[in-house]
Structures are given as C-alpha cells and as structure tokens.
Amino acid sequence: MVLILQILQILLNVVWWIIIVQAILSWLIAFNVINTSNDFIRSVWYALQKMTDPLYRPIRRILPDFGALDLSPMVVLLAVIILDKILNTAIANAMYGGAVAVS
C-alpha cells in the first residue's frame, strides 16, 4: 500500500515539474526570449501542451475568461499541493499506524 502511495506522490511531483517548465517556457516565448521557429523548442512546447491540456481543459470551462491571463495552471498546482499533503498523511499513517499529522 505504501509503495502505491509513494508512486502516486512521484507522479504528482512529475506533474508539478511539467507545469512549472511549461509556465517558464510560455513566459520565455511570450517575451520573445526564445523563438518557436526552432524545431526543438516547438516540439517541446507541443509535447508540454499535449501533456497539460487534459488537466487544464476542465478548469478552463469553469473559470471565467480573463483574456490573456490563464489561471488554470495555478489551480492545477494548488490541486497537486493538496493531493500531495493528503498522500503525505496517508503514507505516514500507513508506515507508522494511527493518526499521524503531517504538516
């Protein structure tokens, strides 16, 4: 049971880093620091969008349109943080038994 929870925690960390890298890359593209005419940059950007769009799509349907400001990555990161805290507590309870508070 603990192994499954730890694997889920690793997957949440991977999702966290994918979202962070995509946010930084989007800022670099928006401020013309890097150019999307580069094949490598374009393929990385496309891959990141393919990975994150399924996470963002339901949130974008709920959130109001803020124009150029997209808050869906922030909402997903908040959900990842909450799930990570829940998993930390579950792992601690599974390993040590009883009700262990993890901050």
N, C-alpha and C positions, 0 to 999 in steps of 0.2 A: 504493500500500500504506500509506504513512504517513497519507494522508488518511482512510482507513478506520479506522486505529487511533486517530486523533485524534477522529473522530466517536464511536467507542466510548467513548473517555475522556470526552467531553462527556456522553454518555448516562449513564455511571456517576456523573458529578457531579450530574446531574439527579435520579437515583435517590437519591443521598446526601441532597440537599436535601429531597426529598419525604418521606423517612423522618424527618429532623430536624424538619420542620414538623409532621408527624403526631404525633411524640412530644411536642413542646411543646403542641400543641393538645389532646392527650389529658390532659396534666397540668392544663392550664387548665380543661378540662371536669371532671376528677376533683375539683379543689379548688373547684369552683363559681365560678370567676372569670368564665367565660363560660357562657352558657346555650344548650343545644341546642334550645330552643324558637324561637330566632331562625332564620328560614328560610335566611339566608345561611350562618350557622355550620353548620347541619345539612347544607346542600348541599355545603359544603367538606369537612366531615367524611366524608360519604358518598363523595365523589369520591376522597378520600385513601385510604379503606378499600378502594374498588374497585381502586385502583392498587397497593396494597401487599399485599393479601390473597393474590394468587397467589405472591408472594415468601415470605410468612410461612407459608403452609399446609404445605409440605413440612417445614419446620423444626419447626413445632408438633407434627407427627406423631412426630418423633424425640425432641425434648426432653421430659423428664418434666414433669408438671403442678406448677407452683409456686404454684397458687392465683391470686391477683390479680397476681402478678409475671409479666410476659411478657418473656422474654429473646430472642424471635425477632428483634425489630428490631436488637438488639445483634449477633446472629450475622450478619444480613444486612449490617450496616455493616462488620463485620470482613471479610466476603467481598468487599465493594466495595473496601475498602482493599487487600486482597491483589491483586485484579484490577487495580486502578489501578497498583500497583507493577509488576506484570507488563507492563501496557501501556506504562508509562514506559520500562521497559527495552527493550521491543520497538521503540518509537518511536526511542529513542536509537540502537539498533543499526541500524535501517533508515536513519536520517538520516546517521549518521557511519560506519557499517560496523564490522565486528568486534565484539568483546565489550566493551561499554561498561557499567560498573557504575553504576547509578543508586541513590542512597540515599534 
